Amino acid sequence: MAAVAGAPLRELAAVYLPALRDLPGTQPVDMTDLLIVGAAASRLDRLIRPPGTSGGRPAVTSGP
């Protein structure tokens, strides 16, 4: 569990910490690009799962 939870932190460290950035040869993503990717991902999520849907899971209904 700790390995899975720590993976994103290690990936971010490899991109943003200068000492670790040299190992894989990465460059930090600037804020503009990060916002563009975030907006695109949010829009794509809305296209795949429109608001009001259960995301592929059966809807919970009450009643007889």
C-alpha positions as protocol buffer text, in pm:
chain_id: "A"
residue {
  index: 1
  type: MET
  ca { x: 0 y: 0 z: 0 }
}
residue {
  index: 2
  type: ALA
  ca { x: 280 y: 243 z: 86 }
}
residue {
  index: 3
  type: ALA
  ca { x: 453 y: 170 z: -244 }
}
residue {
  index: 4
  type: VAL
  ca { x: 139 y: 256 z: -439 }
}
residue {
  index: 5
  type: ALA
  ca { x: 76 y: 570 z: -238 }
}
residue {
  index: 6
  type: GLY
  ca { x: 437 y: 684 z: -271 }
}
residue {
  index: 7
  type: ALA
  ca { x: 466 y: 632 z: -646 }
}
residue {
  index: 8
  type: PRO
  ca { x: 311 y: 967 z: -746 }
}
residue {
  index: 9
  type: LEU
  ca { x: 534 y: 1147 z: -496 }
}
residue {
  index: 10
  type: ARG
  ca { x: 844 y: 984 z: -642 }
}
residue {
  index: 11
  type: GLU
  ca { x: 735 y: 1075 z: -994 }
}
residue {
  index: 12
  type: LEU
  ca { x: 676 y: 1438 z: -898 }
}
residue {
  index: 13
  type: ALA
  ca { x: 1011 y: 1448 z: -720 }
}
residue {
  index: 14
  type: ALA
  ca { x: 1184 y: 1317 z: -1034 }
}
residue {
  index: 15
  type: VAL
  ca { x: 1033 y: 1603 z: -1233 }
}
residue {
  index: 16
  type: TYR
  ca { x: 1055 y: 1895 z: -990 }
}
residue {
  index: 17
  type: LEU
  ca { x: 1360 y: 1836 z: -765 }
}
residue {
  index: 18
  type: PRO
  ca { x: 1676 y: 1949 z: -947 }
}
residue {
  index: 19
  type: ALA
  ca { x: 1897 y: 1677 z: -797 }
}
residue {
  index: 20
  type: LEU
  ca { x: 1662 y: 1400 z: -913 }
}
residue {
  index: 21
  type: ARG
  ca { x: 1569 y: 1568 z: -1242 }
}
residue {
  index: 22
  type: ASP
  ca { x: 1913 y: 1495 z: -1389 }
}
residue {
  index: 23
  type: LEU
  ca { x: 1876 y: 1118 z: -1346 }
}
residue {
  index: 24
  type: PRO
  ca { x: 1588 y: 1062 z: -1592 }
}
residue {
  index: 25
  type: GLY
  ca { x: 1658 y: 1385 z: -1783 }
}
residue {
  index: 26
  type: THR
  ca { x: 1314 y: 1534 z: -1722 }
}
residue {
  index: 27
  type: GLN
  ca { x: 1198 y: 1895 z: -1734 }
}
residue {
  index: 28
  type: PRO
  ca { x: 939 y: 2052 z: -1505 }
}
residue {
  index: 29
  type: VAL
  ca { x: 599 y: 2121 z: -1656 }
}
residue {
  index: 30
  type: ASP
  ca { x: 510 y: 2489 z: -1642 }
}
residue {
  index: 31
  type: MET
  ca { x: 181 y: 2601 z: -1490 }
}
residue {
  index: 32
  type: THR
  ca { x: 18 y: 2686 z: -1825 }
}
residue {
  index: 33
  type: ASP
  ca { x: 74 y: 2338 z: -1964 }
}
residue {
  index: 34
  type: LEU
  ca { x: -42 y: 2180 z: -1639 }
}
residue {
  index: 35
  type: LEU
  ca { x: -367 y: 2380 z: -1647 }
}
residue {
  index: 36
  type: ILE
  ca { x: -427 y: 2289 z: -2013 }
}
residue {
  index: 37
  type: VAL
  ca { x: -381 y: 1918 z: -1940 }
}
residue {
  index: 38
  type: GLY
  ca { x: -603 y: 1940 z: -1631 }
}
residue {
  index: 39
  type: ALA
  ca { x: -880 y: 2116 z: -1823 }
}
residue {
  index: 40
  type: ALA
  ca { x: -860 y: 1864 z: -2108 }
}
residue {
  index: 41
  type: ALA
  ca { x: -874 y: 1572 z: -1864 }
}
residue {
  index: 42
  type: SER
  ca { x: -1173 y: 1723 z: -1688 }
}
residue {
  index: 43
  type: ARG
  ca { x: -1354 y: 1778 z: -2017 }
}
residue {
  index: 44
  type: LEU
  ca { x: -1275 y: 1426 z: -2137 }
}
residue {
  index: 45
  type: ASP
  ca { x: -1407 y: 1285 z: -1811 }
}
residue {
  index: 46
  type: ARG
  ca { x: -1734 y: 1473 z: -1862 }
}
residue {
  index: 47
  type: LEU
  ca { x: -1765 y: 1337 z: -2215 }
}
residue {
  index: 48
  type: ILE
  ca { x: -1704 y: 982 z: -2101 }
}
residue {
  index: 49
  type: ARG
  ca { x: -1922 y: 1008 z: -1790 }
}
residue {
  index: 50
  type: PRO
  ca { x: -2182 y: 1286 z: -1821 }
}
residue {
  index: 51
  type: PRO
  ca { x: -2303 y: 1447 z: -1496 }
}
residue {
  index: 52
  type: GLY
  ca { x: -2577 y: 1243 z: -1334 }
}
residue {
  index: 53
  type: THR
  ca { x: -2437 y: 907 z: -1441 }
}
residue {
  index: 54
  type: SER
  ca { x: -2293 y: 658 z: -1198 }
}
residue {
  index: 55
  type: GLY
  ca { x: -1967 y: 605 z: -1386 }
}
residue {
  index: 56
  type: GLY
  ca { x: -2048 y: 257 z: -1510 }
}
residue {
  index: 57
  type: ARG
  ca { x: -2170 y: 128 z: -1177 }
}
residue {
  index: 58
  type: PRO
  ca { x: -2532 y: 28 z: -1133 }
}
residue {
  index: 59
  type: ALA
  ca { x: -2741 y: 312 z: -998 }
}
residue {
  index: 60
  type: VAL
  ca { x: -2872 y: 271 z: -647 }
}
residue {
  index: 61
  type: THR
  ca { x: -3246 y: 310 z: -644 }
}
residue {
  index: 62
  type: SER
  ca { x: -3497 y: 284 z: -366 }
}
residue {
  index: 63
  type: GLY
  ca { x: -3848 y: 160 z: -379 }
}
residue {
  index: 64
  type: PRO
  ca { x: -4029 y: -161 z: -456 }
}
